[in-house]
Amino acid sequence: RTDAKLADFFNKFVPGDGGSSVQRAYVVRDTTKLFALWQELKVARLELCKADAMWEREKKKGRDRRPQTGIWCGCLGKAVDSIDHHWNRVQEVSAKVHAERQRIFQEREHESEQGPLQVTAPTGFVTFHDRFHKEVAIRLHTWYQNSDYIVLTQPPEPSQLIWSSLMSDEEQGRRWLFVGYLAILLLLVLYTPLIVGITNVARWVDLGPLQPLWKGVAPTLGLTIMVSFLPTILMLIFHSFFLPKTAGVAQDDLQIWYFWFQVAFVLFGGVVGPDISGFANEF
């Protein structure tokens, strides 16, 4: 899983006029730890900006009192200068971000001297010198003898990429996919009962003078809530377990599954009816 080996692979099976058809090859790096550190750095910088703003506000009021923040020290807490604390935190996390970046760059520079890299993901991008070699390479999996180990697709727009999914391992992705299907199945089983249950609970509510208006809303309240939140719930499942490579793939999955959820409600909604307990007792 190195840039050089990826380029050599395509140059071997799709040779160019001068022996090289690949302009650039890049294997995605696993920057999960770096991303977490970067998010931590953003939070620390935000807290430092808040502390500076609070101090400026105090100075405008004629009170040169620096803001304080509480931190844990053993089993007890103590108040420290907020600006100094967050400044030190920014410096500490910045050093960790720099060290993690250097580690990734150093492994990339010495990739030819080492074995399998620890920072590489099972996904890469290849740029060819011309379109002809690209079209030949995109059909490589149809005749390559180890086609189970390589999947070639047309790259999407960079803005559509979900980099966290590109960094996931294939075996780990299969496990999460299984959990995702279980979550979809659970949601499918509970979809119709939740609609009926929310509607029944809404009918029990008495709003007094507004009861006539409520009677017009309550019968469809469960359907309105579930239909409105279903896309959000499905997208949470997709991004958590299905690990789509692009936003377009997630939208396509949403369209397919949303359709089947509506079909399931039309088919089973009338069978279950408004009495869930009575329907359950029949079985």
Beta strands, then each sheet from edge to edge (+ up, - down):
strand 1: 22-29
strand 2: 68-73
strand 3: 76-81
strand 4: 120-128
sheet 1: 1+ 4-
sheet 2: 2+ 3-
end
